[in-house]
Structure formats: C-alpha cells, structure tokens
C-alpha cells in the first residue's frame, strides 16, 4: 500500500498536523535565537519542539493506521517518552545553571 491509497478525509488532518508541527518547531528554534539569557532560551525550544514532535507523531499514527487498516499506536510510546523527558531535561539544565551561578557567586564573595 502507498500513500496514494489513503482517503482524502485522512490526508487533510495529516497535512494540517504536519504543517502545524513544522511551524511549532520553527517557532521554537527562532525563539532560541531571539532570547538573550540562558533561562529565556530554555523555554521556546522545549515547548515548541515537544508540541511539534507531538503533531508529527499523531500524523504518523493516522497514516500508519490508514495504511494498515487497523489502529496502530506504536508512536504513543515515543510521544510519552518525548513529552516526559523534554521538560524534565529542561528543568534539570536550569537547576544546574542556578547551582553553577550560586557557586560562582560564592567564589567571588569572600
């Protein structure tokens, strides 16, 4: 089976999800360039890329299900992994930066 065999009612939401996911990822990347401090730079990529990847995974589930003729939910595991690890990684990086700044401040102040 190929993508030509998918019904038009399925191609429309898949196309919209792919476009929306790409735009969210692009906005997250542009936010990374636009922000000035490390803490500000953490938020846009974390949120934009997580939501962008979620849209692409939902589109992939729809196409896989349409081609297989049955529900295919393997991408749910990937989505759960991305949605849980991306924000946790961002929080850990921010916590490490706070700890580093505090230790540098202690070294400067006797």
N, C-alpha and C positions, 0 to 999 in steps of 0.2 A: 504494500500500500504506500501511496505517496500523499503529499500534502494537497495534491490536486483533487483527491477524493474526499476531502473534508467539506462538510456543508457550509454554505455561506453564513448561516446564523452562528456558526462556531468560529469562523475566520474573523468576524468583526470584533468580538471581545478579545480574541487573542492578539489581533493587531493593535487594539487600543491599549491593552496591558503592556505589550512590548514597547510601544511609543511612550507611554506614561513611565514605565520603568527606566527607559533610557534617559528621559528628561529628568527624573529624580536623581539618577546617578550623576548626570551632567551638572545639575544644580549643587549637589553635594561637593563635587570636585571644584566648581567655581567658588563655592563658599570657603573651601580650604585655601584658595589663592587670595581671597578677599580679606579674610580676617587677619588681625595683626598679632595677637598673642597666642601662645600655645593653647591656653584654655579655650579661647574662642575657636581655634582651629579644630578642636576635637569634636565639636557638635555637628557641623554640617556633613562631614563625610560619614560619621557614624549613623546619622538618621537617614541621609539621602541614599547611601549605598545599601543599608538594610532594607528600606522600603523598595528601592529599585530592584534588588535581588528577589524580594518577595513577589513583586509583579511578574518578573521573568519566570519564576518558579511556578506561579499559578498558570501562566500562559503555557508553560511546558506540560503541566498536568492536563490542561484542556486538550492540547494537541495529542499527547500520548493516549489519552482516553478516547479521543475521536478516532485515532488510527487503530487502536486495539479493539474498539467496540465494547469495552468494559471499563469500569473505573480503575485508573492507575494512580496510585497515591504514593509512589516511592519518593517523590520530591518533598513530601511532607517532612520526612526526616531531615532533609537538607535545610528546609525552611526553619524547622525548630532549632537546628544547630546554629544557623546564622543569626536568628532572632535572639537566641540566648547568649551567644559568645561575643557578638559585636558590641553591645552595650556594656557587658562586663569587662571586656578588654579596654574600652574607653575609660571606664571608671578606674580600673587598675592603673592605667597610664597617668591619669590625672592625679591619683593618690601618690604615685611615685614622684611626680613633678612637685607636688606640695611638700613631700618629705625632703626632696633634694633642695628645694628653696629654703626650707627651715634649717637644714644642716649647714648650708652655705651662709645663712644669716648668723648662725651661732658662731661660725668661724671668724666672721668679720667683727662681731661684737665681743669684746673680752669679758 
